[in-house]
């Protein structure tokens, strides 16, 4: 048995906790069997956004003729694109491994970890224990209960990164964040894409108008099947056949694709840890249950990141790691604000959101709410750049206080534009902090105050 002051499970957001513990002079152990650097570096943000940057350049070239520029994509070197992506991942993991090896005071167990008793973990053949434990074990792809799907070579957000050949056609099951991003990528590369979503619209967690804008854009590039349930998948010599059913009309149909990508959500890796043996409770969906202090049901054991199923974004996990570390060693506790975690969807058009949707805000605030909406073309830069008239921003504000309740953008650079709003919401400021500030003219950033200037009851 080896005893430690701090034990960290998982090397994504858990890495920042490791370095905080080492900096504090604490005897520290890290247990992480795979994906050194976490989901983001290995199979999430870094590889997918590297691919999507290429897809965006293809889209720009295709739109050049609107500005009087004759340009076209003469060829796409798919293997080269995938190699560049994998190199970014390999360089990142190599750098992390090198850094960990230089830490003389760290015991790094590159092994599968499982709890065997209270505050006690078996890492490979070593039994280790700590008074303070941070679980950052992440999540993995969830497979839907579709007949014939298991064991037939369907792709996930992990295995898709190993493709060497561009599929001529691909069926994507799932129309949320991962699904629509890869739909954008493969369509830009030249694959015939079909995207199937069980809900009534794509990205169903976004504002309905945003879903409508995305679906309208996608319909020009691929087959979009919303409100369709995937029933069965069969593999044949020419690829895969998906049988699905319209949820409203109950009409069945089949579509074919060379490959199938499943993007129907994530499940926690907590089950692999045997958390019940240390008394850590799980939610009904198998995620580790935490309060807003990131404390689990066991004192001294904290959980952060995708393992909890709350705010499953890298920036949220990094913030959670900071809060969990503080709470583990300070009497005054900090809370994680899960209600105001911003996010972006790097599809085309790009999407960014924070806070409540209009429906949620109306349910909570009723008539004490203002709504503002502006289109990109309402700004000079939006007009000059000939941004689609479907691109817009939408603000939700509490009438009495001027506090921003939610903000939603669909259009170019949405992930950049929303940061101004994120900063104000983080300090629970008044929207006039934005409208009273001077914005460069002409700039696309004028979209934000333009939206807030149009607030109405």
Secondary structure, 3 states (H helix, E strand, C coil): CEEEEEEEECCCCHHHHHHHHHHCCCCEEEECCCCCCHHHHHHCHHHHHHHHHHHHHHHHHHHHHHHCCCCCCCCCCHHHHHHHHHHHHHHHHHHHHHHHHCCCCEEEECCCEEEEECCEEEECCEEEEEEEEEECCCEEECCCCCECCCCCCCECCCHHHHCCCCCCEEEEECCCHHHHHHHHHHHHHCCEEEEEECCCCCCCCCCHHHHHHHHHHHHCCCEEEECEEEEEEEEECCEEEEEEEECCCCCEEEEEECEEEECCCEEECHHHHCHHHHCCCECCCCCECCCCCCECCCCCEEECHHHHCCCCCHHHHHHHHHHHHHHHHCCCCCCCCHHHCCEEECCCCCEEEEECCHHHHHHHHCCCEEEEEEEHHHCHHHHHCCCCCCCEEEEEEECCCCEEEEEEEECCCHHHHCHHHHHHHHCCCECHHHHCCCCCCCCCCHHHHHHHCCCEC
